[in-house]
Amino acid sequence: MSEARKQNESVFTWAAPPLKFGDGAIDEIGLELAARDLTSCLILTVVPPRSWRVPYAASRVRAAFS
């Protein structure tokens, strides 16, 4: 490796909570919030047009930590 290339290298560290995928993943958000002593979070999801489960589950998580 050339000296010029070595000087341009950098390190990127990703320190984040685990990503959750699949049915029931939103139900585990409350556990993640409690484990990190957080009072709010941002939930990003793709909701099928006829699915009301995600907003309902998110409101339950919010109520549990209000």
Backbone torsions as a table, in degrees:
resi	resn	phi	psi	omega
1	MET	NA	135.6	-177.3
2	SER	-73.1	157.6	179.4
3	GLU	-63.0	-38.7	179.4
4	ALA	-62.9	-40.6	-179.9
5	ARG	-66.9	-39.5	179.2
6	LYS	-60.8	-36.0	-178.4
7	GLN	-71.2	-22.5	-177.8
8	ASN	-94.9	-3.3	-179.5
9	GLU	-73.6	148.9	176.8
10	SER	-144.5	168.5	179.9
11	VAL	-117.9	133.3	176.0
12	PHE	-114.4	120.4	-179.3
13	THR	-107.1	129.1	178.7
14	TRP	-108.3	104.9	178.3
15	ALA	-113.6	92.1	-176.0
16	ALA	-139.1	158.7	175.0
17	PRO	-64.3	160.8	-179.8
18	PRO	-63.4	149.8	175.7
19	LEU	-82.6	143.1	-179.9
20	LYS	-112.3	133.0	178.9
21	PHE	-131.6	150.3	170.2
22	GLY	97.9	174.9	179.4
23	ASP	-60.1	134.6	178.1
24	GLY	85.5	-4.2	-178.5
25	ALA	-62.4	-37.7	-178.4
26	ILE	-66.6	-24.8	178.8
27	ASP	-68.7	-19.2	-179.3
28	GLU	-89.9	-4.4	-177.9
29	ILE	-62.2	-38.5	178.5
30	GLY	-58.3	-39.3	178.3
31	LEU	-64.9	-40.7	178.3
32	GLU	-64.9	-41.6	178.3
33	LEU	-62.0	-46.1	-178.7
34	ALA	-64.7	-40.8	-178.6
35	ALA	-63.5	-28.5	-178.7
36	ARG	-104.6	6.6	179.5
37	ASP	54.7	42.7	179.5
38	LEU	-98.4	156.0	177.8
39	THR	-115.0	-5.0	178.1
40	SER	-153.2	161.2	177.0
41	CYS	-158.0	166.3	176.3
42	LEU	-109.1	125.0	179.4
43	ILE	-108.2	121.5	176.3
44	LEU	-110.0	127.3	-178.5
45	THR	-151.8	159.7	172.3
46	VAL	-107.9	114.7	-175.4
47	VAL	-102.3	123.1	173.4
48	PRO	-59.1	148.1	-174.2
49	PRO	-52.2	-35.2	-176.4
50	ARG	-99.3	11.1	-177.4
51	SER	-96.5	119.5	175.3
52	TRP	-106.8	1.9	-177.0
53	ARG	-64.5	-42.2	-176.3
54	VAL	-62.4	-51.3	177.7
55	PRO	-60.8	-37.2	178.9
56	TYR	-64.6	-47.0	-179.8
57	ALA	-64.3	-39.1	178.7
58	ALA	-64.2	-37.2	178.6
59	SER	-68.1	-32.9	176.5
60	ARG	-67.3	-40.9	177.7
61	VAL	-62.5	-44.4	179.8
62	ARG	-62.2	-43.9	-179.6
63	ALA	-63.8	-35.6	-179.1
64	ALA	-67.2	-25.8	-177.3
65	PHE	-113.3	18.8	178.0
66	SER	-90.3	NA	NA
